[in-house]
Amino acid sequence: MDLQSHVRVYNEALGVKGAKGKLIQIHSDGYYEIALEVKERLFQAYLPISGTVLLAAEPLVETESIEVDRY
């Protein structure tokens, strides 16, 4: 996941379950800086990495897989 990626945010302490956001920065002090969407407005938020789950807003593009015979 790259900086400026759109994400879904889960954080129990804040009561956030799948809120829309944008990853601004990952700080070495142990927190994410996120532009978090609340009631259709963006707010700057600093969330601890240890208590926060970020999911990419868009699923990965599936690619054609190649079968490999193993002996």
HUCOR-V593069 format. One record per pair of residues at least 6 apart in sequence whose C-alpha atoms are under 8 Angstrom apart, sorted by the first residue. I is the first residue (numbers start at 1). J is the second residue. D is the distance in Angstrom with one decimal. If there is no record, write none. Layout:
BEGIN
{{I;J;D} {I;J;D}}
END
This chain:
BEGIN
{{1;56;7.0} {2;23;7.8} {3;23;5.5} {3;24;5.6} {3;25;6.2} {4;22;5.8} {4;23;5.1} {4;24;5.4} {4;25;8.0} {5;22;5.6} {5;23;5.6} {5;24;7.9} {5;56;7.3} {6;20;7.4} {6;21;5.8} {6;22;4.4} {6;23;6.5} {6;56;6.4} {6;57;5.5} {6;58;7.9} {7;20;6.0} {7;21;5.2} {7;22;5.6} {7;23;6.7} {7;54;6.1} {7;55;5.4} {7;56;4.6} {7;57;4.5} {7;58;8.0} {8;18;4.9} {8;19;5.3} {8;20;4.9} {8;21;6.0} {8;54;5.7} {8;55;5.1} {8;56;6.2} {8;57;5.6} {9;16;6.7} {9;17;6.5} {9;18;5.0} {9;19;5.1} {9;20;6.4} {9;21;6.7} {9;52;7.2} {9;53;6.0} {9;54;5.0} {9;55;6.7} {10;16;5.2} {10;17;4.6} {10;18;5.4} {10;19;7.0} {10;52;5.7} {10;53;5.1} {10;54;6.5} {11;17;6.6} {11;51;6.2} {11;52;4.8} {11;53;6.6} {12;51;7.3} {12;52;7.7} {13;51;7.7} {19;36;7.2} {19;37;6.6} {19;38;7.6} {20;36;6.3} {20;37;5.4} {20;57;7.7} {21;34;6.4} {21;35;5.4} {21;36;4.3} {21;37;5.5} {21;42;7.9} {22;34;5.6} {22;35;5.1} {22;36;6.6} {23;32;7.4} {23;33;6.5} {23;34;4.8} {23;35;6.6} {24;32;7.7} {24;33;5.4} {24;34;5.2} {24;35;6.7} {25;32;6.0} {25;33;5.0} {25;34;7.0} {26;32;4.7} {26;33;6.2} {27;33;7.3} {30;48;6.0} {30;49;5.6} {30;50;7.6} {31;46;6.2} {31;47;5.3} {31;48;4.2} {31;49;4.8} {31;50;8.0} {32;45;8.0} {32;46;5.6} {32;47;5.2} {32;48;6.2} {32;49;6.1} {33;44;7.2} {33;45;5.8} {33;46;4.7} {33;47;6.6} {34;44;5.9} {34;45;5.2} {34;46;6.3} {34;47;7.6} {35;42;5.8} {35;43;5.4} {35;44;4.7} {35;45;6.1} {36;42;5.3} {36;43;5.2} {36;44;6.2} {36;45;6.3} {37;43;6.3}}
END
